[in-house]
Amino acid sequence: MPATGRRVSRAEAGLTRWAALVFVILWVGFAIVLAWDESKLDDLWQWVRDLPLGVELVVWALFLPITVGLWIWQADWSQLARLAGLGAIIAWTLASLSSLSKLLRRS
């Protein structure tokens, strides 16, 4: 059981696994696009930035690690700094998913 003493329902566990799968697919897609044609990342960033503010905020909230990754890639940083930033946000995403997975296994 989690530290709160509340058991995680099957629906919550399923939703968490679904979210983990979605983020893994998104990061794999990000890496493929980065390797294949990084100008597509520029296009995606511009698309997000061109959304109406309310919609853009929702996109940022729903896809926070990916939008941070896009922001990092668009930053005026050296290639090494951008790759390090992407590595950090990917590691943060994986660590978050790993912690959540461990929590669910205990419940």
Secondary structure, 3 states (H helix, E strand, C coil): CCCCCCCCCHHHHHHHHHHHHHHHHHHHHHHHHHHHCCHHHHHHHHHHHHCCHHHHHHHHHHCHHHHHHHHHHHCCCCHHHHHHHHHHHHHHHHHHHHHHHHHHHHC
